[in-house]
């Protein structure tokens, strides 16, 4: 039987290898087509070969994507006496690097300095891929037989909705109903928050139709850009005023209704624009239904149009309902909390978030899922980095958690 100190030291002794494997992986771009890439295939090949070199079993599940052929997902499961499995879930894909001129170095040629690994996807979600697979490696090399099964899932397409990743894996029955999932895709620098619930997501398209004329005679037309701007601000204010409940259990305690993107229309500087389309990103507390929010926006648009003699409308273009909160009264949550305290001396608390992780898809399917890691908050930013200390500590937390849950009887 291993002591907690021995397990933590084993993870710490893997630090150099963790850094080497993270930098090797980050050199392989893994962006989906929405982010200007050709998918996760080459990165999945690399990780599959790495896991096999450690004598770990690998199941590769390809999900059809007509744009790229297929998208890869990897499962590595160590069987215990019981089929029930404790899973670590991380995603292989990344967002695009954005403006390369804003980076201090090549985002796909990682740089190690000052205790950090710089590169696109280093923190989101490369840190978690590495901390998870090293936890699996360390546990698989113990001279003990697990009571419960445990494993790692490395998925595609998390950054664009998980249509080719965790969602079809759940739908295809890759997991047992009694399985539990730890998803290191949310965290804080202190490691003090365990995410166990999320807000619902709605994307609304707000549109205003005007009348196109020459810019020198605006009185003959209706400027959709001007009227659309007024409508967008009015709709935003109305949504915030109507859906105004707060819940301190969330890291941002209110629902949010933010215009985030304009849909480009062809035009010219000397033309009064005919159409203005703007997208809203909405993160809705579970106290409200998605249907209620969408209906309110539609009715507001109709009333606003009538009152202001314009043609305004809204339509929902994406809806992702939040799953139910995961319980904090089970052994899995308690053991994770204890392991965090043991490794980094922090008393973590349960919270909700407005972002979306793979954990939500598990909750919607009836599973318990918990998102936790220690991160500096550099996801999707230029000069993204992962602190080496965080990688090692996260892996140690996962080792302790799975060892307690899977190697020791409850």
Backbone torsions as a table, in degrees:
resi	resn	phi	psi	omega
1	UNK	NA	132.4	-178.3
2	UNK	-87.7	140.6	173.3
3	UNK	-82.5	161.3	178.0
4	UNK	-61.2	-39.6	179.8
5	UNK	-61.5	-42.6	-180.0
6	UNK	-64.4	-40.9	179.9
7	UNK	-66.0	-41.7	178.2
8	UNK	-63.6	-43.4	179.7
9	UNK	-63.7	-35.6	177.5
10	UNK	-62.0	-43.2	177.2
11	UNK	-64.2	-42.5	-179.6
12	UNK	-63.1	-34.3	179.6
13	UNK	-71.1	-12.0	178.6
14	UNK	-92.4	6.5	-171.8
15	UNK	-55.7	-50.3	-177.5
16	UNK	-61.5	-42.2	-179.7
17	UNK	-66.0	-37.1	176.8
18	UNK	-61.1	-45.4	180.0
19	UNK	-63.7	-43.7	179.6
20	UNK	-60.4	-43.8	-177.9
21	UNK	-72.2	-33.7	176.8
22	UNK	-65.1	-46.3	-179.6
23	UNK	-64.9	-38.1	177.8
24	UNK	-62.7	-41.1	-179.3
25	UNK	-69.2	-40.3	-176.3
26	UNK	-67.6	-18.9	176.8
27	UNK	-71.9	-11.1	-178.2
28	UNK	-106.2	104.0	-180.0
29	UNK	-58.4	145.4	-178.3
30	UNK	-143.7	57.6	-179.9
31	UNK	-100.0	138.4	174.5
32	UNK	-73.9	170.3	-178.1
33	UNK	-61.4	-29.1	177.0
34	UNK	-63.8	-23.9	180.0
35	UNK	-107.4	18.8	174.4
36	UNK	80.9	18.5	-178.0
37	UNK	-116.9	-178.0	-179.5
38	UNK	-112.1	24.7	172.6
39	UNK	95.4	-170.1	-171.8
40	UNK	-101.8	6.8	-171.0
41	UNK	-53.7	-51.2	-176.8
42	UNK	-69.1	-36.2	177.1
43	UNK	-67.4	-39.9	177.4
44	UNK	-63.1	-40.0	176.4
45	UNK	-57.6	-46.5	-179.1
46	UNK	-61.0	-47.2	-177.9
47	UNK	-69.7	-37.1	177.1
48	UNK	-61.2	-44.6	178.7
49	UNK	-64.8	-37.7	179.0
50	UNK	-63.7	-47.7	179.9
51	UNK	-61.5	-41.5	179.5
52	UNK	-66.8	-33.0	177.8
53	UNK	-67.2	-20.3	175.4
54	UNK	-92.9	9.1	-179.3
55	UNK	63.6	32.4	176.4
56	UNK	-98.3	141.8	178.6
57	UNK	-71.8	143.4	179.9
58	UNK	-134.9	128.5	170.3
59	UNK	-111.9	126.1	-179.5
60	UNK	-107.8	124.6	-179.4
61	UNK	-118.0	116.8	-179.7
62	UNK	-95.8	129.5	178.0
63	UNK	-106.9	127.9	-175.3
64	UNK	-64.5	132.2	175.3
65	UNK	-137.1	109.8	-172.6
66	UNK	-60.3	-20.9	179.8
67	UNK	-76.3	-31.3	-173.5
68	UNK	-124.8	-5.5	-172.9
69	UNK	100.7	-80.4	176.4
70	UNK	-143.5	164.9	175.5
71	UNK	-123.1	133.5	-172.3
72	UNK	-90.3	145.0	171.8
73	UNK	-135.7	137.8	-176.3
74	UNK	-116.8	134.6	174.5
75	UNK	-124.8	130.2	175.5
76	UNK	-128.2	115.8	-172.2
77	UNK	-126.9	128.6	175.4
78	UNK	-98.8	119.5	-175.1
79	UNK	-80.1	134.1	172.7
80	UNK	-107.2	-168.4	178.4
81	UNK	-68.0	-28.9	177.5
82	UNK	-105.6	146.2	-180.0
83	UNK	-74.1	-26.9	179.0
84	UNK	-53.1	134.2	-170.7
85	UNK	-125.1	137.8	170.4
86	UNK	-98.7	121.5	-174.1
87	UNK	-112.4	144.5	163.9
88	UNK	-104.8	134.2	-174.7
89	UNK	-126.1	122.8	176.9
90	UNK	-134.3	159.1	-179.4
91	UNK	-112.4	143.2	-176.4
92	UNK	-85.6	-26.2	-173.6
93	UNK	-79.5	159.8	177.8
94	UNK	-133.5	166.7	169.3
95	UNK	-80.5	172.4	178.6
96	UNK	-72.3	161.7	179.2
97	UNK	-75.6	-13.0	-177.2
98	UNK	76.0	-145.5	-178.5
99	UNK	-70.9	110.3	-177.3
100	UNK	-63.1	-28.1	-179.7
101	UNK	-68.3	-16.5	179.5
102	UNK	-84.4	-10.4	179.7
103	UNK	-88.2	144.8	176.1
104	UNK	-79.4	-16.2	178.9
105	UNK	-149.9	169.9	178.5
106	UNK	-62.0	120.7	-176.8
107	UNK	-64.5	-17.7	178.7
108	UNK	-109.5	15.8	170.8
109	UNK	-126.7	82.9	-169.8
110	UNK	-57.9	146.4	179.5
111	UNK	-119.2	133.2	177.8
112	UNK	-108.5	116.4	177.2
113	UNK	-159.1	148.6	176.8
114	UNK	53.2	38.1	177.1
115	UNK	74.1	19.7	-177.7
116	UNK	-133.6	152.8	173.0
117	UNK	-113.3	114.8	-178.7
118	UNK	-94.2	140.0	175.8
119	UNK	157.5	157.0	179.0
120	UNK	-66.1	127.5	-179.4
121	UNK	85.4	6.1	-179.3
122	UNK	-63.6	-44.5	179.1
123	UNK	-91.5	-37.7	-176.2
124	UNK	-120.0	90.9	13.6
125	UNK	-133.7	25.7	-176.7
126	UNK	-59.2	-40.5	177.5
127	UNK	-53.8	-42.9	-176.7
128	UNK	-74.7	-35.7	174.6
129	UNK	-57.3	-48.4	-176.3
130	UNK	-70.4	-45.6	-179.5
131	UNK	-62.9	-33.9	-178.7
132	UNK	-73.2	-47.7	-176.3
133	UNK	-70.5	-29.9	176.0
134	UNK	-72.3	-33.6	173.2
135	UNK	-60.4	-43.1	178.3
136	UNK	-62.2	-44.6	179.7
137	UNK	-60.9	-48.3	-178.0
138	UNK	-60.5	-45.9	-178.3
139	UNK	-67.8	-36.7	-178.2
140	UNK	-68.8	-20.0	-178.4
141	UNK	-92.8	-0.8	176.6
142	UNK	-70.6	146.7	178.4
143	UNK	-89.3	48.7	178.3
144	UNK	-137.7	147.1	177.3
145	UNK	-94.4	128.7	-179.6
146	UNK	-72.4	146.7	173.1
147	UNK	-76.6	-47.6	177.9
148	UNK	-104.8	154.6	176.5
149	UNK	-76.5	156.0	176.9
150	UNK	-148.4	159.0	-177.6
151	UNK	-170.5	179.6	179.8
152	UNK	-128.0	139.0	173.6
153	UNK	-118.2	125.9	176.2
154	UNK	-114.3	114.9	-168.2
155	UNK	-113.4	161.4	175.3
156	UNK	-97.0	163.9	161.8
157	UNK	65.2	21.9	178.1
158	UNK	-66.4	-34.6	-174.6
159	UNK	-71.9	-12.9	-177.2
160	UNK	-126.9	24.3	172.2
161	UNK	112.6	-4.7	175.3
162	UNK	65.8	22.8	178.5
163	UNK	-66.5	-24.1	-178.9
164	UNK	-118.0	18.7	-177.8
165	UNK	-128.0	-113.8	-170.5
166	UNK	-67.4	-29.9	-178.0
167	UNK	-63.4	-52.2	177.2
168	UNK	-66.2	-28.7	176.3
169	UNK	-62.5	-42.3	177.0
170	UNK	-64.5	-45.5	-177.8
171	UNK	-63.8	-31.8	-179.0
172	UNK	-83.0	0.7	176.3
173	UNK	76.5	34.8	-179.7
174	UNK	-73.7	-12.3	-176.2
175	UNK	-125.4	154.8	178.7
176	UNK	-89.7	153.5	-172.9
177	UNK	-64.1	-22.3	-178.2
178	UNK	-94.4	0.9	-179.5
179	UNK	-66.5	155.8	177.5
180	UNK	-129.4	148.0	-170.6
181	UNK	-128.2	134.0	170.2
182	UNK	-111.1	126.6	-171.7
183	UNK	-121.8	96.0	179.6
184	UNK	-77.6	72.8	179.0
185	UNK	-135.8	17.2	170.7
186	UNK	-148.4	143.6	175.9
187	UNK	-178.1	-179.3	177.8
188	UNK	-134.5	165.8	-177.7
189	UNK	-62.8	-28.6	-179.1
190	UNK	-85.8	-14.7	-175.7
191	UNK	69.8	22.9	-169.4
192	UNK	-95.8	3.0	-175.9
193	UNK	-127.3	130.8	173.9
194	UNK	-110.5	115.5	-177.4
195	UNK	-81.2	124.9	-179.1
196	UNK	-129.8	7.9	174.3
197	UNK	-161.7	155.3	-177.3
198	UNK	-135.5	161.6	175.1
199	UNK	-83.2	158.4	172.2
200	UNK	-73.7	153.8	179.9
201	UNK	-116.5	133.0	172.4
202	UNK	-130.9	132.8	168.9
203	UNK	-109.9	118.6	177.9
204	UNK	-106.4	141.8	171.8
205	UNK	-105.8	115.2	178.6
206	UNK	-100.2	127.9	-174.6
207	UNK	-128.7	143.5	171.7
208	UNK	-130.9	130.1	178.5
209	UNK	-107.3	125.7	178.0
210	UNK	-113.4	-147.9	177.5
211	UNK	-134.1	123.8	-176.7
212	UNK	-80.2	129.7	174.3
213	UNK	-144.9	175.3	175.3
214	UNK	-66.6	141.1	-175.6
215	UNK	-64.0	-18.5	-179.1
216	UNK	-78.6	-13.4	179.1
217	UNK	-130.3	62.8	-175.3
218	UNK	-62.3	-22.9	-179.3
219	UNK	-65.5	-17.6	-179.2
220	UNK	-87.5	-8.0	-178.2
221	UNK	-129.7	-167.1	175.2
222	UNK	-129.8	117.2	-175.5
223	UNK	-78.8	104.7	-177.5
224	UNK	-64.9	-29.6	179.0
225	UNK	-67.0	-44.4	179.4
226	UNK	-67.9	-51.4	-178.2
227	UNK	-66.9	-34.6	177.6
228	UNK	-65.8	-39.0	178.4
229	UNK	-62.7	-41.8	177.8
230	UNK	-62.8	-44.6	-178.4
231	UNK	-64.8	-42.2	-178.1
232	UNK	-62.3	-44.1	178.6
233	UNK	-65.9	-39.6	179.3
234	UNK	-66.2	-41.9	178.8
235	UNK	-64.7	-42.8	178.7
236	UNK	-59.7	-48.3	-179.8
237	UNK	-61.5	-40.9	-178.4
238	UNK	-66.1	-40.8	179.5
239	UNK	-64.5	-45.9	179.3
240	UNK	-63.1	-37.1	-178.4
241	UNK	-71.9	-37.5	-175.4
242	UNK	-79.8	-44.4	-177.3
243	UNK	-100.1	71.5	-166.4
244	UNK	-108.1	11.9	176.8
245	UNK	-66.9	154.8	176.5
246	UNK	-129.1	155.1	-179.9
247	UNK	-141.7	109.0	-174.9
248	UNK	-68.4	-7.2	177.1
249	UNK	-73.8	-12.8	179.7
250	UNK	-97.1	150.4	-179.8
251	UNK	-68.5	-25.5	166.4
252	UNK	-126.2	111.5	-156.2
253	UNK	-83.3	-1.9	178.7
254	UNK	-117.5	164.6	170.4
255	UNK	-70.3	150.7	-178.7
256	UNK	-123.6	144.6	-175.3
257	UNK	-138.6	86.1	-170.6
258	UNK	-117.4	126.2	169.5
259	UNK	-69.6	128.8	-170.5
260	UNK	-126.5	-21.8	-173.8
261	UNK	-151.0	134.8	172.0
262	UNK	-95.1	139.7	175.6
263	UNK	-89.0	118.0	-175.4
264	UNK	-67.0	134.0	174.7
265	UNK	-117.6	148.3	176.1
266	UNK	-65.5	145.2	-179.7
267	UNK	179.5	-173.4	-179.2
268	UNK	-142.0	158.9	-178.1
269	UNK	-63.1	-27.0	-177.7
270	UNK	-99.3	23.5	178.2
271	UNK	-122.8	131.7	170.7
272	UNK	-70.6	120.8	-173.6
273	UNK	-69.4	145.0	-177.5
274	UNK	-91.5	-28.6	-173.8
275	UNK	-132.8	138.9	172.4
276	UNK	-130.7	121.0	178.3
277	UNK	-121.9	127.8	179.3
278	UNK	-133.7	138.5	179.9
279	UNK	-99.0	139.0	174.5
280	UNK	-105.3	136.0	168.1
281	UNK	-102.1	120.3	-177.3
282	UNK	-117.8	130.6	173.8
283	UNK	-117.8	110.9	-166.5
284	UNK	-108.8	128.1	175.3
285	UNK	-60.7	148.4	-176.9
286	UNK	-67.3	-11.2	175.5
287	UNK	-64.3	-20.2	179.8
288	UNK	-110.7	148.6	175.6
289	UNK	-90.0	150.8	176.6
290	UNK	-61.0	-41.6	-179.0
291	UNK	-59.9	-40.2	179.4
292	UNK	-62.5	-42.3	-177.9
293	UNK	-67.9	-46.4	-179.4
294	UNK	-64.0	-42.8	179.3
295	UNK	-62.3	-41.0	178.7
296	UNK	-60.4	-45.1	-179.1
297	UNK	-64.4	-40.6	179.1
298	UNK	-64.2	-44.5	-179.9
299	UNK	-66.7	-37.8	178.2
300	UNK	-62.7	-42.5	180.0
301	UNK	-61.8	-41.6	-179.8
302	UNK	-64.7	-44.8	-179.7
303	UNK	-67.5	-39.9	179.5
304	UNK	-63.8	-41.1	179.9
305	UNK	-61.3	-45.1	-178.6
306	UNK	-65.3	-43.1	-176.6
307	UNK	-68.9	-36.0	-173.4
308	UNK	-106.8	5.1	176.7
309	UNK	56.2	46.6	175.0
310	UNK	-131.1	176.1	-178.9
311	UNK	-113.0	89.9	-179.9
312	UNK	-112.7	146.8	179.7
313	UNK	-154.4	159.8	173.0
314	UNK	-132.6	151.3	172.7
315	UNK	-144.0	146.2	177.7
316	UNK	-87.9	131.4	-178.2
317	UNK	-110.4	-11.9	174.7
318	UNK	-155.3	135.4	177.1
319	UNK	-137.3	121.2	175.8
320	UNK	-127.5	96.5	178.8
321	UNK	-65.5	145.5	176.5
322	UNK	-76.7	142.8	172.6
323	UNK	-77.4	170.1	179.1
324	UNK	-68.2	153.7	178.2
325	UNK	-60.2	145.6	172.8
326	UNK	-79.7	144.4	-178.6
327	UNK	-68.1	148.7	172.8
328	UNK	-106.9	10.9	-176.0
329	UNK	-102.2	9.6	-179.0
330	UNK	-101.4	171.5	-177.6
331	UNK	-67.8	-35.0	-176.8
332	UNK	-61.2	-45.5	178.7
333	UNK	-64.4	-44.0	-178.3
334	UNK	-63.0	-40.9	-179.2
335	UNK	-68.6	-41.7	176.3
336	UNK	-59.6	-45.9	179.8
337	UNK	-60.1	-43.8	179.1
338	UNK	-65.1	-38.6	-179.0
339	UNK	-67.6	-39.4	176.5
340	UNK	-60.6	-44.4	179.1
341	UNK	-62.8	-39.8	-177.9
342	UNK	-65.6	-39.8	-173.8
343	UNK	-86.3	-46.4	-174.1
344	UNK	-118.4	6.7	174.8
345	UNK	57.3	47.1	178.8
346	UNK	-127.8	137.7	176.2
347	UNK	-94.1	94.8	-175.0
348	UNK	-75.2	148.9	179.5
349	UNK	-122.0	157.3	178.6
350	UNK	-81.2	135.8	178.1
351	UNK	-141.4	170.1	170.2
352	UNK	-112.4	158.3	-179.2
353	UNK	-134.1	165.9	177.0
354	UNK	-93.3	-19.2	178.0
355	UNK	-73.8	177.8	179.7
356	UNK	-124.8	133.3	175.3
357	UNK	-124.8	173.2	175.3
358	UNK	-59.3	-23.4	-178.3
359	UNK	-58.1	-33.8	-177.9
360	UNK	-64.0	-36.8	-179.4
361	UNK	-67.1	-34.6	175.6
362	UNK	-66.9	-43.7	-179.0
363	UNK	-62.6	-39.9	178.7
364	UNK	-62.9	-27.4	179.7
365	UNK	-90.2	2.7	175.5
366	UNK	97.3	8.9	179.8
367	UNK	-93.9	159.9	167.7
368	UNK	-88.3	132.4	-178.7
369	UNK	-145.3	139.3	-175.8
370	UNK	-132.6	129.9	179.7
371	UNK	-106.0	124.5	179.1
372	UNK	-156.1	140.8	166.8
373	UNK	-168.1	174.4	173.3
374	UNK	-109.8	117.8	-177.4
375	UNK	-137.6	160.1	-178.9
376	UNK	-94.1	-2.6	177.9
377	UNK	81.5	35.6	-178.0
378	UNK	-101.6	6.0	-177.7
379	UNK	-56.6	135.5	175.1
380	UNK	69.9	9.6	-178.9
381	UNK	-104.6	160.4	172.1
382	UNK	-68.7	153.3	-177.9
383	UNK	55.8	35.8	176.0
384	UNK	-57.5	140.2	175.9
385	UNK	-145.6	162.9	172.9
386	UNK	-122.3	132.1	176.0
387	UNK	-74.7	129.9	-178.7
388	UNK	-60.2	-38.2	178.1
389	UNK	-58.1	-39.0	179.6
390	UNK	-66.2	-41.1	179.9
391	UNK	-59.0	-48.3	-176.9
392	UNK	-66.6	-46.6	-179.0
393	UNK	-63.6	-41.6	178.2
394	UNK	-60.2	-44.1	179.9
395	UNK	-62.6	-40.1	178.2
396	UNK	-63.3	-40.1	177.3
397	UNK	-61.7	-42.9	-179.5
398	UNK	-67.8	-36.9	177.1
399	UNK	-61.9	-50.0	180.0
400	UNK	-61.1	-42.9	-177.0
401	UNK	-62.6	-50.3	-177.4
402	UNK	-70.4	-35.2	178.0
403	UNK	-61.4	-45.2	-179.3
404	UNK	-66.1	-40.3	-176.3
405	UNK	-78.6	-34.0	-170.1
406	UNK	-107.8	-21.9	-177.7
407	UNK	-105.7	-18.1	179.7
408	UNK	-114.8	135.5	-179.9
409	UNK	-67.1	145.0	-179.8
410	UNK	-65.9	NA	NA
